[in-house]
Amino acid sequence: MASSDEAKRRRAELAKELGYLPATLDPEDIERHRRLNAALDAAPTGEQVARRYAHLREQKRRAEVEARGRAEVADLYE
């Protein structure tokens, strides 16, 4: 029974560290979970990505406004 209690304690510690209960206590799997969590923490947020590409959305919006304006006055030049 001691190993079961030890496994429960270990899973609880890992759940606190990783944010979820790991399916296995295999050290290789735990290291993989740690690496994946670290990669997720380092990845840019959705807001950061949106700010990075905001200029493209603005360029597209301006092109659409310009095209709509040209279409509205096109009959004046035909």
C-alpha positions in Angstrom: 0.0 0.0 0.0 3.0 2.3 0.6 3.8 2.5 -3.1 0.3 3.4 -3.9 0.3 6.2 -1.4 3.7 7.3 -2.8 2.3 7.2 -6.3 -0.7 9.3 -5.2 1.6 11.8 -3.6 3.9 12.0 -6.6 0.9 12.5 -8.9 -0.4 15.3 -6.7 3.0 17.0 -6.9 3.1 16.6 -10.6 -0.5 17.9 -11.0 0.5 21.0 -9.1 3.6 21.5 -11.2 2.2 20.6 -14.6 -1.4 21.8 -14.2 -2.9 18.3 -14.9 -2.6 14.8 -13.7 -0.1 12.8 -15.8 -1.3 9.5 -17.1 2.0 7.9 -16.2 4.8 8.4 -13.7 7.5 7.3 -16.2 10.4 9.8 -15.9 10.7 10.1 -19.7 7.0 11.0 -20.0 7.3 13.5 -17.2 10.3 15.2 -18.9 8.4 15.3 -22.1 5.4 17.0 -20.3 7.8 19.5 -18.8 9.4 20.3 -22.2 6.0 20.8 -23.8 4.8 23.0 -21.0 8.0 25.1 -21.3 7.4 25.4 -25.1 3.8 26.5 -24.5 4.9 29.1 -22.0 7.5 30.5 -24.4 5.1 30.6 -27.4 3.5 33.9 -28.3 0.0 34.6 -27.2 -2.8 35.2 -29.6 -2.7 38.9 -28.8 1.0 39.1 -29.6 0.4 37.4 -33.0 -2.5 39.7 -33.7 -0.4 42.7 -33.0 2.4 41.4 -35.2 0.1 41.1 -38.2 -2.1 44.1 -37.6 -0.5 46.0 -40.4 -1.7 43.3 -42.9 -5.3 43.6 -41.7 -5.1 47.4 -42.0 -3.6 47.1 -45.5 -6.5 44.8 -46.5 -9.1 47.1 -45.0 -7.6 50.1 -46.8 -7.6 48.3 -50.1 -11.2 47.2 -49.7 -12.3 50.8 -48.8 -10.4 52.1 -51.9 -12.0 49.5 -54.2 -15.4 50.3 -52.8 -14.9 54.0 -53.4 -13.6 53.4 -56.9 -16.6 51.3 -57.7 -19.0 54.0 -56.4 -17.6 56.6 -58.7 -16.7 54.3 -61.7 -19.8 55.4 -63.6 -18.7 59.0 -63.5 -15.7 58.1 -65.7 -17.3 55.8 -68.2 
